């Protein structure tokens, strides 16, 4: 699946699940999610479940963190690398 499609799906999921009153324009693909507190540990696990179910990937415990999950751009790149 194309990276842009993944980015849009992840953005939609984050807005719906964690930022329901936020304007979509305020969440960019480069917005820091973990380091700013938008995603806490439970929210990150919800996101990982979404990624695994939606894209048929498996995410190892050591892959869940700021290195792969801090921005939508990083999340999309991570998903693409797991699919490849």
PyMOL Python script that loads the backbone (N, CA, C, O; Angstrom):
from pymol import cmd

cmd.read_pdbstr("""\
ATOM      1  N   UNK A   1       0.846  -1.187   0.000  1.00  0.00           N
ATOM      2  CA  UNK A   1       0.000   0.000   0.000  1.00  0.00           C
ATOM      3  C   UNK A   1       0.885   1.242   0.000  1.00  0.00           C
ATOM      4  O   UNK A   1       1.938   1.264   0.638  1.00  0.00           O
ATOM      5  N   UNK A   2       0.461   2.247  -0.701  1.00  0.00           N
ATOM      6  CA  UNK A   2       1.245   3.475  -0.821  1.00  0.00           C
ATOM      7  C   UNK A   2       1.353   4.203   0.519  1.00  0.00           C
ATOM      8  O   UNK A   2       0.414   4.232   1.314  1.00  0.00           O
ATOM      9  N   UNK A   3       2.509   4.780   0.736  1.00  0.00           N
ATOM     10  CA  UNK A   3       2.786   5.490   1.974  1.00  0.00           C
ATOM     11  C   UNK A   3       1.766   6.599   2.236  1.00  0.00           C
ATOM     12  O   UNK A   3       1.345   6.798   3.376  1.00  0.00           O
ATOM     13  N   UNK A   4       1.370   7.314   1.195  1.00  0.00           N
ATOM     14  CA  UNK A   4       0.404   8.412   1.373  1.00  0.00           C
ATOM     15  C   UNK A   4      -0.937   7.890   1.890  1.00  0.00           C
ATOM     16  O   UNK A   4      -1.572   8.535   2.725  1.00  0.00           O
ATOM     17  N   UNK A   5      -1.369   6.730   1.403  1.00  0.00           N
ATOM     18  CA  UNK A   5      -2.621   6.143   1.882  1.00  0.00           C
ATOM     19  C   UNK A   5      -2.513   5.748   3.345  1.00  0.00           C
ATOM     20  O   UNK A   5      -3.452   5.930   4.119  1.00  0.00           O
ATOM     21  N   UNK A   6      -1.365   5.210   3.716  1.00  0.00           N
ATOM     22  CA  UNK A   6      -1.133   4.837   5.115  1.00  0.00           C
ATOM     23  C   UNK A   6      -1.167   6.086   5.986  1.00  0.00           C
ATOM     24  O   UNK A   6      -1.798   6.088   7.043  1.00  0.00           O
ATOM     25  N   UNK A   7      -0.498   7.139   5.553  1.00  0.00           N
ATOM     26  CA  UNK A   7      -0.480   8.389   6.319  1.00  0.00           C
ATOM     27  C   UNK A   7      -1.891   8.908   6.561  1.00  0.00           C
ATOM     28  O   UNK A   7      -2.230   9.294   7.680  1.00  0.00           O
ATOM     29  N   UNK A   8      -2.710   8.919   5.521  1.00  0.00           N
ATOM     30  CA  UNK A   8      -4.079   9.422   5.666  1.00  0.00           C
ATOM     31  C   UNK A   8      -4.896   8.554   6.616  1.00  0.00           C
ATOM     32  O   UNK A   8      -5.657   9.075   7.431  1.00  0.00           O
ATOM     33  N   UNK A   9      -4.743   7.227   6.517  1.00  0.00           N
ATOM     34  CA  UNK A   9      -5.489   6.316   7.391  1.00  0.00           C
ATOM     35  C   UNK A   9      -5.057   6.470   8.849  1.00  0.00           C
ATOM     36  O   UNK A   9      -5.896   6.473   9.749  1.00  0.00           O
ATOM     37  N   UNK A  10      -3.757   6.598   9.081  1.00  0.00           N
ATOM     38  CA  UNK A  10      -3.248   6.773  10.438  1.00  0.00           C
ATOM     39  C   UNK A  10      -3.713   8.108  11.003  1.00  0.00           C
ATOM     40  O   UNK A  10      -4.120   8.182  12.163  1.00  0.00           O
ATOM     41  N   UNK A  11      -3.658   9.147  10.205  1.00  0.00           N
ATOM     42  CA  UNK A  11      -4.119  10.461  10.657  1.00  0.00           C
ATOM     43  C   UNK A  11      -5.595  10.396  11.036  1.00  0.00           C
ATOM     44  O   UNK A  11      -5.991  10.908  12.083  1.00  0.00           O
ATOM     45  N   UNK A  12      -6.391   9.782  10.207  1.00  0.00           N
ATOM     46  CA  UNK A  12      -7.825   9.656  10.485  1.00  0.00           C
ATOM     47  C   UNK A  12      -8.056   8.882  11.783  1.00  0.00           C
ATOM     48  O   UNK A  12      -8.895   9.269  12.596  1.00  0.00           O
ATOM     49  N   UNK A  13      -7.315   7.793  11.978  1.00  0.00           N
ATOM     50  CA  UNK A  13      -7.439   6.992  13.200  1.00  0.00           C
ATOM     51  C   UNK A  13      -7.077   7.821  14.428  1.00  0.00           C
ATOM     52  O   UNK A  13      -7.812   7.810  15.415  1.00  0.00           O
ATOM     53  N   UNK A  14      -5.961   8.537  14.382  1.00  0.00           N
ATOM     54  CA  UNK A  14      -5.523   9.342  15.522  1.00  0.00           C
ATOM     55  C   UNK A  14      -6.539  10.429  15.836  1.00  0.00           C
ATOM     56  O   UNK A  14      -6.871  10.649  17.000  1.00  0.00           O
ATOM     57  N   UNK A  15      -7.026  11.097  14.826  1.00  0.00           N
ATOM     58  CA  UNK A  15      -8.028  12.145  15.052  1.00  0.00           C
ATOM     59  C   UNK A  15      -9.296  11.571  15.680  1.00  0.00           C
ATOM     60  O   UNK A  15      -9.841  12.141  16.625  1.00  0.00           O
ATOM     61  N   UNK A  16      -9.754  10.457  15.158  1.00  0.00           N
ATOM     62  CA  UNK A  16     -10.997   9.847  15.646  1.00  0.00           C
ATOM     63  C   UNK A  16     -10.843   9.319  17.069  1.00  0.00           C
ATOM     64  O   UNK A  16     -11.710   9.541  17.915  1.00  0.00           O
ATOM     65  N   UNK A  17      -9.746   8.623  17.332  1.00  0.00           N
ATOM     66  CA  UNK A  17      -9.567   7.948  18.615  1.00  0.00           C
ATOM     67  C   UNK A  17      -9.005   8.827  19.730  1.00  0.00           C
ATOM     68  O   UNK A  17      -9.399   8.674  20.887  1.00  0.00           O
ATOM     69  N   UNK A  18      -8.098   9.738  19.409  1.00  0.00           N
ATOM     70  CA  UNK A  18      -7.368  10.453  20.448  1.00  0.00           C
ATOM     71  C   UNK A  18      -7.543  11.971  20.426  1.00  0.00           C
ATOM     72  O   UNK A  18      -7.288  12.636  21.431  1.00  0.00           O
ATOM     73  N   UNK A  19      -7.970  12.520  19.307  1.00  0.00           N
ATOM     74  CA  UNK A  19      -8.140  13.981  19.181  1.00  0.00           C
ATOM     75  C   UNK A  19      -9.485  14.300  18.524  1.00  0.00           C
ATOM     76  O   UNK A  19      -9.517  14.980  17.498  1.00  0.00           O
ATOM     77  N   UNK A  20     -10.592  13.824  19.096  1.00  0.00           N
ATOM     78  CA  UNK A  20     -11.885  13.949  18.410  1.00  0.00           C
ATOM     79  C   UNK A  20     -12.353  15.381  18.168  1.00  0.00           C
ATOM     80  O   UNK A  20     -13.133  15.623  17.247  1.00  0.00           O
ATOM     81  N   UNK A  21     -11.896  16.323  18.970  1.00  0.00           N
ATOM     82  CA  UNK A  21     -12.335  17.713  18.798  1.00  0.00           C
ATOM     83  C   UNK A  21     -11.326  18.570  18.049  1.00  0.00           C
ATOM     84  O   UNK A  21     -11.521  19.776  17.892  1.00  0.00           O
ATOM     85  N   UNK A  22     -10.247  17.945  17.586  1.00  0.00           N
ATOM     86  CA  UNK A  22      -9.172  18.670  16.906  1.00  0.00           C
ATOM     87  C   UNK A  22      -9.483  18.846  15.422  1.00  0.00           C
ATOM     88  O   UNK A  22     -10.029  17.946  14.783  1.00  0.00           O
ATOM     89  N   UNK A  23      -9.138  19.989  14.892  1.00  0.00           N
ATOM     90  CA  UNK A  23      -9.269  20.218  13.458  1.00  0.00           C
ATOM     91  C   UNK A  23      -8.200  19.406  12.727  1.00  0.00           C
ATOM     92  O   UNK A  23      -7.036  19.424  13.129  1.00  0.00           O
ATOM     93  N   UNK A  24      -8.573  18.694  11.657  1.00  0.00           N
ATOM     94  CA  UNK A  24      -7.586  17.896  10.906  1.00  0.00           C
ATOM     95  C   UNK A  24      -6.387  18.706  10.429  1.00  0.00           C
ATOM     96  O   UNK A  24      -5.291  18.164  10.290  1.00  0.00           O
ATOM     97  N   UNK A  25      -6.579  19.981  10.180  1.00  0.00           N
ATOM     98  CA  UNK A  25      -5.485  20.823   9.709  1.00  0.00           C
ATOM     99  C   UNK A  25      -4.398  21.006  10.774  1.00  0.00           C
ATOM    100  O   UNK A  25      -3.259  21.342  10.449  1.00  0.00           O
ATOM    101  N   UNK A  26      -4.751  20.787  12.039  1.00  0.00           N
ATOM    102  CA  UNK A  26      -3.790  20.975  13.129  1.00  0.00           C
ATOM    103  C   UNK A  26      -2.897  19.758  13.365  1.00  0.00           C
ATOM    104  O   UNK A  26      -1.956  19.819  14.157  1.00  0.00           O
ATOM    105  N   UNK A  27      -3.190  18.664  12.684  1.00  0.00           N
ATOM    106  CA  UNK A  27      -2.365  17.459  12.821  1.00  0.00           C
ATOM    107  C   UNK A  27      -1.669  17.201  11.488  1.00  0.00           C
ATOM    108  O   UNK A  27      -2.290  16.771  10.516  1.00  0.00           O
ATOM    109  N   UNK A  28      -0.376  17.470  11.466  1.00  0.00           N
ATOM    110  CA  UNK A  28       0.379  17.253  10.236  1.00  0.00           C
ATOM    111  C   UNK A  28       1.070  15.900  10.291  1.00  0.00           C
ATOM    112  O   UNK A  28       1.074  15.239  11.330  1.00  0.00           O
ATOM    113  N   UNK A  29       1.643  15.496   9.189  1.00  0.00           N
ATOM    114  CA  UNK A  29       2.360  14.230   9.135  1.00  0.00           C
ATOM    115  C   UNK A  29       3.666  14.283   9.928  1.00  0.00           C
ATOM    116  O   UNK A  29       4.280  13.248  10.186  1.00  0.00           O
ATOM    117  N   UNK A  30       4.088  15.485  10.311  1.00  0.00           N
ATOM    118  CA  UNK A  30       5.330  15.637  11.066  1.00  0.00           C
ATOM    119  C   UNK A  30       5.096  16.058  12.519  1.00  0.00           C
ATOM    120  O   UNK A  30       6.056  16.309  13.248  1.00  0.00           O
ATOM    121  N   UNK A  31       3.850  16.136  12.942  1.00  0.00           N
ATOM    122  CA  UNK A  31       3.543  16.472  14.331  1.00  0.00           C
ATOM    123  C   UNK A  31       4.088  15.380  15.244  1.00  0.00           C
ATOM    124  O   UNK A  31       3.841  14.195  15.017  1.00  0.00           O
ATOM    125  N   UNK A  32       4.824  15.774  16.271  1.00  0.00           N
ATOM    126  CA  UNK A  32       5.339  14.810  17.250  1.00  0.00           C
ATOM    127  C   UNK A  32       4.169  14.284  18.075  1.00  0.00           C
ATOM    128  O   UNK A  32       3.435  15.057  18.690  1.00  0.00           O
ATOM    129  N   UNK A  33       4.002  12.977  18.082  1.00  0.00           N
ATOM    130  CA  UNK A  33       2.867  12.359  18.761  1.00  0.00           C
ATOM    131  C   UNK A  33       3.225  11.846  20.150  1.00  0.00           C
ATOM    132  O   UNK A  33       2.477  12.056  21.104  1.00  0.00           O
ATOM    133  N   UNK A  34       4.354  11.182  20.264  1.00  0.00           N
ATOM    134  CA  UNK A  34       4.753  10.584  21.540  1.00  0.00           C
ATOM    135  C   UNK A  34       5.404  11.630  22.434  1.00  0.00           C
ATOM    136  O   UNK A  34       5.050  11.757  23.606  1.00  0.00           O
ATOM    137  N   UNK A  35       6.347  12.372  21.889  1.00  0.00           N
ATOM    138  CA  UNK A  35       7.111  13.318  22.708  1.00  0.00           C
ATOM    139  C   UNK A  35       6.285  14.503  23.182  1.00  0.00           C
ATOM    140  O   UNK A  35       6.684  15.189  24.123  1.00  0.00           O
ATOM    141  N   UNK A  36       5.138  14.761  22.549  1.00  0.00           N
ATOM    142  CA  UNK A  36       4.270  15.849  23.002  1.00  0.00           C
ATOM    143  C   UNK A  36       3.116  15.343  23.863  1.00  0.00           C
ATOM    144  O   UNK A  36       2.339  16.136  24.395  1.00  0.00           O
ATOM    145  N   UNK A  37       3.005  14.025  23.997  1.00  0.00           N
ATOM    146  CA  UNK A  37       1.955  13.474  24.841  1.00  0.00           C
ATOM    147  C   UNK A  37       0.637  13.194  24.153  1.00  0.00           C
ATOM    148  O   UNK A  37      -0.321  12.784  24.809  1.00  0.00           O
ATOM    149  N   UNK A  38       0.559  13.405  22.845  1.00  0.00           N
ATOM    150  CA  UNK A  38      -0.671  13.071  22.125  1.00  0.00           C
ATOM    151  C   UNK A  38      -0.937  11.572  22.253  1.00  0.00           C
ATOM    152  O   UNK A  38      -2.071  11.146  22.470  1.00  0.00           O
ATOM    153  N   UNK A  39       0.130  10.778  22.113  1.00  0.00           N
ATOM    154  CA  UNK A  39       0.030   9.334  22.315  1.00  0.00           C
ATOM    155  C   UNK A  39       0.759   8.959  23.601  1.00  0.00           C
ATOM    156  O   UNK A  39       1.976   9.109  23.708  1.00  0.00           O
ATOM    157  N   UNK A  40      -0.007   8.466  24.578  1.00  0.00           N
ATOM    158  CA  UNK A  40       0.628   7.900  25.763  1.00  0.00           C
ATOM    159  C   UNK A  40       0.819   6.407  25.515  1.00  0.00           C
ATOM    160  O   UNK A  40       0.585   5.932  24.404  1.00  0.00           O
ATOM    161  N   UNK A  41       1.236   5.673  26.519  1.00  0.00           N
ATOM    162  CA  UNK A  41       1.543   4.255  26.299  1.00  0.00           C
ATOM    163  C   UNK A  41       0.314   3.455  25.884  1.00  0.00           C
ATOM    164  O   UNK A  41       0.412   2.591  25.012  1.00  0.00           O
ATOM    165  N   UNK A  42      -0.836   3.723  26.485  1.00  0.00           N
ATOM    166  CA  UNK A  42      -2.051   2.990  26.109  1.00  0.00           C
ATOM    167  C   UNK A  42      -2.513   3.359  24.708  1.00  0.00           C
ATOM    168  O   UNK A  42      -2.925   2.491  23.939  1.00  0.00           O
ATOM    169  N   UNK A  43      -2.447   4.625  24.377  1.00  0.00           N
ATOM    170  CA  UNK A  43      -2.835   5.068  23.037  1.00  0.00           C
ATOM    171  C   UNK A  43      -1.908   4.468  21.983  1.00  0.00           C
ATOM    172  O   UNK A  43      -2.352   4.092  20.898  1.00  0.00           O
ATOM    173  N   UNK A  44      -0.629   4.381  22.306  1.00  0.00           N
ATOM    174  CA  UNK A  44       0.329   3.789  21.370  1.00  0.00           C
ATOM    175  C   UNK A  44       0.001   2.321  21.127  1.00  0.00           C
ATOM    176  O   UNK A  44       0.103   1.841  19.998  1.00  0.00           O
ATOM    177  N   UNK A  45      -0.391   1.606  22.177  1.00  0.00           N
ATOM    178  CA  UNK A  45      -0.782   0.200  22.015  1.00  0.00           C
ATOM    179  C   UNK A  45      -2.039   0.077  21.152  1.00  0.00           C
ATOM    180  O   UNK A  45      -2.148  -0.844  20.343  1.00  0.00           O
ATOM    181  N   UNK A  46      -2.988   1.001  21.320  1.00  0.00           N
ATOM    182  CA  UNK A  46      -4.173   1.017  20.463  1.00  0.00           C
ATOM    183  C   UNK A  46      -3.781   1.244  19.011  1.00  0.00           C
ATOM    184  O   UNK A  46      -4.309   0.597  18.106  1.00  0.00           O
ATOM    185  N   UNK A  47      -2.859   2.159  18.798  1.00  0.00           N
ATOM    186  CA  UNK A  47      -2.381   2.439  17.447  1.00  0.00           C
ATOM    187  C   UNK A  47      -1.691   1.213  16.858  1.00  0.00           C
ATOM    188  O   UNK A  47      -1.909   0.885  15.692  1.00  0.00           O
ATOM    189  N   UNK A  48      -0.871   0.537  17.641  1.00  0.00           N
ATOM    190  CA  UNK A  48      -0.187  -0.663  17.170  1.00  0.00           C
ATOM    191  C   UNK A  48      -1.211  -1.729  16.777  1.00  0.00           C
ATOM    192  O   UNK A  48      -1.061  -2.375  15.739  1.00  0.00           O
ATOM    193  N   UNK A  49      -2.235  -1.916  17.585  1.00  0.00           N
ATOM    194  CA  UNK A  49      -3.295  -2.877  17.250  1.00  0.00           C
ATOM    195  C   UNK A  49      -3.956  -2.517  15.931  1.00  0.00           C
ATOM    196  O   UNK A  49      -4.210  -3.387  15.098  1.00  0.00           O
ATOM    197  N   UNK A  50      -4.234  -1.235  15.743  1.00  0.00           N
ATOM    198  CA  UNK A  50      -4.821  -0.760  14.488  1.00  0.00           C
ATOM    199  C   UNK A  50      -3.902  -1.080  13.308  1.00  0.00           C
ATOM    200  O   UNK A  50      -4.361  -1.573  12.278  1.00  0.00           O
ATOM    201  N   UNK A  51      -2.618  -0.801  13.458  1.00  0.00           N
ATOM    202  CA  UNK A  51      -1.663  -1.053  12.375  1.00  0.00           C
ATOM    203  C   UNK A  51      -1.564  -2.539  12.056  1.00  0.00           C
ATOM    204  O   UNK A  51      -1.537  -2.926  10.888  1.00  0.00           O
ATOM    205  N   UNK A  52      -1.510  -3.367  13.087  1.00  0.00           N
ATOM    206  CA  UNK A  52      -1.403  -4.808  12.871  1.00  0.00           C
ATOM    207  C   UNK A  52      -2.643  -5.354  12.170  1.00  0.00           C
ATOM    208  O   UNK A  52      -2.534  -6.152  11.239  1.00  0.00           O
ATOM    209  N   UNK A  53      -3.817  -4.925  12.617  1.00  0.00           N
ATOM    210  CA  UNK A  53      -5.064  -5.414  12.021  1.00  0.00           C
ATOM    211  C   UNK A  53      -5.271  -4.873  10.607  1.00  0.00           C
ATOM    212  O   UNK A  53      -5.697  -5.604   9.713  1.00  0.00           O
ATOM    213  N   UNK A  54      -4.972  -3.616  10.415  1.00  0.00           N
ATOM    214  CA  UNK A  54      -5.236  -2.968   9.129  1.00  0.00           C
ATOM    215  C   UNK A  54      -4.250  -3.394   8.052  1.00  0.00           C
ATOM    216  O   UNK A  54      -4.634  -3.590   6.899  1.00  0.00           O
ATOM    217  N   UNK A  55      -2.987  -3.536   8.421  1.00  0.00           N
ATOM    218  CA  UNK A  55      -1.943  -3.768   7.420  1.00  0.00           C
ATOM    219  C   UNK A  55      -1.329  -5.167   7.476  1.00  0.00           C
ATOM    220  O   UNK A  55      -0.402  -5.465   6.722  1.00  0.00           O
ATOM    221  N   UNK A  56      -1.837  -6.022   8.360  1.00  0.00           N
ATOM    222  CA  UNK A  56      -1.368  -7.395   8.413  1.00  0.00           C
ATOM    223  C   UNK A  56       0.096  -7.531   8.785  1.00  0.00           C
ATOM    224  O   UNK A  56       0.797  -8.410   8.284  1.00  0.00           O
ATOM    225  N   UNK A  57       0.550  -6.656   9.666  1.00  0.00           N
ATOM    226  CA  UNK A  57       1.947  -6.702  10.106  1.00  0.00           C
ATOM    227  C   UNK A  57       2.001  -7.117  11.566  1.00  0.00           C
ATOM    228  O   UNK A  57       0.988  -7.089  12.265  1.00  0.00           O
ATOM    229  N   UNK A  58       3.173  -7.497  12.020  1.00  0.00           N
ATOM    230  CA  UNK A  58       3.421  -7.770  13.435  1.00  0.00           C
ATOM    231  C   UNK A  58       4.453  -6.760  13.927  1.00  0.00           C
ATOM    232  O   UNK A  58       5.493  -6.558  13.299  1.00  0.00           O
ATOM    233  N   UNK A  59       4.148  -6.131  15.059  1.00  0.00           N
ATOM    234  CA  UNK A  59       5.043  -5.138  15.639  1.00  0.00           C
ATOM    235  C   UNK A  59       5.627  -5.727  16.919  1.00  0.00           C
ATOM    236  O   UNK A  59       4.888  -6.072  17.841  1.00  0.00           O
ATOM    237  N   UNK A  60       6.945  -5.840  16.975  1.00  0.00           N
ATOM    238  CA  UNK A  60       7.624  -6.358  18.159  1.00  0.00           C
ATOM    239  C   UNK A  60       7.652  -5.291  19.253  1.00  0.00           C
ATOM    240  O   UNK A  60       7.595  -4.094  18.972  1.00  0.00           O
ATOM    241  N   UNK A  61       7.739  -5.737  20.480  1.00  0.00           N
ATOM    242  CA  UNK A  61       7.735  -4.812  21.620  1.00  0.00           C
ATOM    243  C   UNK A  61       8.821  -3.750  21.506  1.00  0.00           C
ATOM    244  O   UNK A  61       8.584  -2.585  21.824  1.00  0.00           O
ATOM    245  N   UNK A  62      10.012  -4.142  21.053  1.00  0.00           N
ATOM    246  CA  UNK A  62      11.111  -3.174  20.956  1.00  0.00           C
ATOM    247  C   UNK A  62      10.900  -2.154  19.832  1.00  0.00           C
ATOM    248  O   UNK A  62      11.626  -1.163  19.755  1.00  0.00           O
ATOM    249  N   UNK A  63       9.918  -2.387  18.966  1.00  0.00           N
ATOM    250  CA  UNK A  63       9.637  -1.453  17.869  1.00  0.00           C
ATOM    251  C   UNK A  63       8.607  -0.395  18.254  1.00  0.00           C
ATOM    252  O   UNK A  63       8.382   0.561  17.512  1.00  0.00           O
ATOM    253  N   UNK A  64       7.989  -0.571  19.410  1.00  0.00           N
ATOM    254  CA  UNK A  64       6.964   0.367  19.862  1.00  0.00           C
ATOM    255  C   UNK A  64       7.638   1.468  20.662  1.00  0.00           C
ATOM    256  O   UNK A  64       8.058   1.254  21.799  1.00  0.00           O
ATOM    257  N   UNK A  65       7.739   2.623  20.075  1.00  0.00           N
ATOM    258  CA  UNK A  65       8.381   3.729  20.779  1.00  0.00           C
ATOM    259  C   UNK A  65       8.629   4.896  19.856  1.00  0.00           C
ATOM    260  O   UNK A  65       8.169   4.933  18.715  1.00  0.00           O
ATOM    261  N   UNK A  66       9.354   5.826  20.372  1.00  0.00           N
ATOM    262  CA  UNK A  66       9.574   7.087  19.682  1.00  0.00           C
ATOM    263  C   UNK A  66      10.328   6.910  18.364  1.00  0.00           C
ATOM    264  O   UNK A  66      10.169   7.728  17.457  1.00  0.00           O
ATOM    265  N   UNK A  67      11.139   5.869  18.237  1.00  0.00           N
ATOM    266  CA  UNK A  67      11.901   5.671  17.008  1.00  0.00           C
ATOM    267  C   UNK A  67      11.017   5.400  15.794  1.00  0.00           C
ATOM    268  O   UNK A  67      11.359   5.792  14.678  1.00  0.00           O
ATOM    269  N   UNK A  68       9.891   4.738  16.002  1.00  0.00           N
ATOM    270  CA  UNK A  68       9.014   4.370  14.893  1.00  0.00           C
ATOM    271  C   UNK A  68       7.631   5.004  14.957  1.00  0.00           C
ATOM    272  O   UNK A  68       6.898   4.980  13.969  1.00  0.00           O
ATOM    273  N   UNK A  69       7.263   5.570  16.103  1.00  0.00           N
ATOM    274  CA  UNK A  69       5.882   5.980  16.312  1.00  0.00           C
ATOM    275  C   UNK A  69       5.702   7.456  16.667  1.00  0.00           C
ATOM    276  O   UNK A  69       4.620   7.845  17.107  1.00  0.00           O
ATOM    277  N   UNK A  70       6.715   8.273  16.491  1.00  0.00           N
ATOM    278  CA  UNK A  70       6.583   9.658  16.951  1.00  0.00           C
ATOM    279  C   UNK A  70       5.864  10.571  15.966  1.00  0.00           C
ATOM    280  O   UNK A  70       5.252  11.553  16.386  1.00  0.00           O
ATOM    281  N   UNK A  71       5.919  10.280  14.683  1.00  0.00           N
ATOM    282  CA  UNK A  71       5.195  11.095  13.699  1.00  0.00           C
ATOM    283  C   UNK A  71       4.453  10.176  12.741  1.00  0.00           C
ATOM    284  O   UNK A  71       4.776   8.993  12.631  1.00  0.00           O
ATOM    285  N   UNK A  72       3.478  10.710  12.064  1.00  0.00           N
ATOM    286  CA  UNK A  72       2.737   9.932  11.074  1.00  0.00           C
ATOM    287  C   UNK A  72       3.672   9.517   9.939  1.00  0.00           C
ATOM    288  O   UNK A  72       3.559   8.405   9.423  1.00  0.00           O
ATOM    289  N   UNK A  73       4.590  10.396   9.547  1.00  0.00           N
ATOM    290  CA  UNK A  73       5.585  10.043   8.520  1.00  0.00           C
ATOM    291  C   UNK A  73       6.387   8.811   8.942  1.00  0.00           C
ATOM    292  O   UNK A  73       6.583   7.890   8.148  1.00  0.00           O
ATOM    293  N   UNK A  74       6.853   8.797  10.203  1.00  0.00           N
ATOM    294  CA  UNK A  74       7.641   7.665  10.697  1.00  0.00           C
ATOM    295  C   UNK A  74       6.800   6.393  10.770  1.00  0.00           C
ATOM    296  O   UNK A  74       7.279   5.305  10.449  1.00  0.00           O
ATOM    297  N   UNK A  75       5.555   6.533  11.189  1.00  0.00           N
ATOM    298  CA  UNK A  75       4.659   5.376  11.271  1.00  0.00           C
ATOM    299  C   UNK A  75       4.446   4.781   9.885  1.00  0.00           C
ATOM    300  O   UNK A  75       4.527   3.564   9.718  1.00  0.00           O
ATOM    301  N   UNK A  76       4.177   5.611   8.905  1.00  0.00           N
ATOM    302  CA  UNK A  76       3.950   5.120   7.538  1.00  0.00           C
ATOM    303  C   UNK A  76       5.196   4.439   6.985  1.00  0.00           C
ATOM    304  O   UNK A  76       5.090   3.382   6.363  1.00  0.00           O
ATOM    305  N   UNK A  77       6.360   5.016   7.196  1.00  0.00           N
ATOM    306  CA  UNK A  77       7.617   4.402   6.737  1.00  0.00           C
ATOM    307  C   UNK A  77       7.827   3.056   7.417  1.00  0.00           C
ATOM    308  O   UNK A  77       8.258   2.094   6.781  1.00  0.00           O
ATOM    309  N   UNK A  78       7.525   2.991   8.695  1.00  0.00           N
ATOM    310  CA  UNK A  78       7.660   1.746   9.451  1.00  0.00           C
ATOM    311  C   UNK A  78       6.735   0.674   8.891  1.00  0.00           C
ATOM    312  O   UNK A  78       7.156  -0.464   8.688  1.00  0.00           O
ATOM    313  N   UNK A  79       5.479   1.031   8.641  1.00  0.00           N
ATOM    314  CA  UNK A  79       4.516   0.060   8.089  1.00  0.00           C
ATOM    315  C   UNK A  79       4.993  -0.448   6.737  1.00  0.00           C
ATOM    316  O   UNK A  79       4.961  -1.653   6.484  1.00  0.00           O
ATOM    317  N   UNK A  80       5.431   0.446   5.871  1.00  0.00           N
ATOM    318  CA  UNK A  80       5.929   0.054   4.549  1.00  0.00           C
ATOM    319  C   UNK A  80       7.116  -0.893   4.694  1.00  0.00           C
ATOM    320  O   UNK A  80       7.208  -1.879   3.962  1.00  0.00           O
ATOM    321  N   UNK A  81       8.023  -0.610   5.625  1.00  0.00           N
ATOM    322  CA  UNK A  81       9.189  -1.484   5.806  1.00  0.00           C
ATOM    323  C   UNK A  81       8.780  -2.860   6.324  1.00  0.00           C
ATOM    324  O   UNK A  81       9.403  -3.860   5.969  1.00  0.00           O
ATOM    325  N   UNK A  82       7.759  -2.923   7.145  1.00  0.00           N
ATOM    326  CA  UNK A  82       7.276  -4.202   7.659  1.00  0.00           C
ATOM    327  C   UNK A  82       6.555  -5.008   6.574  1.00  0.00           C
ATOM    328  O   UNK A  82       6.569  -6.238   6.601  1.00  0.00           O
ATOM    329  N   UNK A  83       5.931  -4.321   5.632  1.00  0.00           N
ATOM    330  CA  UNK A  83       5.221  -4.998   4.556  1.00  0.00           C
ATOM    331  C   UNK A  83       6.185  -5.544   3.516  1.00  0.00           C
ATOM    332  O   UNK A  83       5.889  -6.540   2.856  1.00  0.00           O
ATOM    333  N   UNK A  84       7.336  -4.901   3.364  1.00  0.00           N
ATOM    334  CA  UNK A  84       8.293  -5.263   2.325  1.00  0.00           C
ATOM    335  C   UNK A  84       9.011  -6.522   2.644  1.00  0.00           C
ATOM    336  O   UNK A  84       9.856  -6.965   1.866  1.00  0.00           O
TER     337      UNK A  84
END
""", "prot")
cmd.dss("prot")
cmd.show_as("cartoon", "prot")
cmd.util.cbc("prot")
cmd.orient("prot")
